[in-house]
Amino acid sequence: MKFFKYFEYAYLVFAVLFLFEAYRVWGESSDRSYLCLFLGAVAVFMFFFKRRFRKKIEDRNNG
């Protein structure tokens, strides 16, 4: 389970990359920047979702 604990943070790394890309292309293409903002928001959501799910499974296995 330790692998999944560290893999959660990959979603935050992807979120930062998508937000940086959205900032970088904001003036050039608004459609692409909105897509990057959406994907960044999904990555943040996945981080919290996976973390909550992992903790629920760990609590079930320990209790």
N, C-alpha and C positions, 0 to 999 in steps of 0.2 A: 504493500500500500504506500510505501514511501515514494515510489515513482509517481503515483498520481498526485501526491502532495506537491511535488515540484513541477509537475506538468501543468498545474493550474496557473502558475505564473507565466506560462507561455502565452496564455490568453491576454494577460496584461501587456506583454511585450508586443503582441500583434495589435492591440488597441492603440498603443503609443505610435506604432509605425503607421497605422491607418490615419490617425489624427494628424501626424506630421505630413503625410502625403496630401491630406485634405487641405492643410494650410498652404502647402507648396503649390498646389494647382488651383487655388481659389480664384485667382484672376484669369486664368486661362480657360478653364472649363468648369462651369458651375455644376453640370450634371455629374461629372466625375468626382468633384469634391463632395457632393451630397451622398454619392455612393460610398465614398470612403468614410464619411461621418456615420453613415448607417452601419457599415461593417465594424467600425470602432465601437459603436454602441452595442452591437451584438456580441463582440468579443468581451466587453465588460460584463454584460449580462451572463455570458457563459462562464466567466470566472466565478461569479457569485453563485450561480446555479450549481456548478460542479463542486464548489467548496461546501455548500449546504448538503448536497447529496452525499459527498464523501464523509462528512461528519455524522450524518444520519446512519450510514452503514457502519462506521466505526463504533458508534454508540450501541447499535444493535448487536455487534459482535462482542463488545465488552460487557454488556449487561445481560 
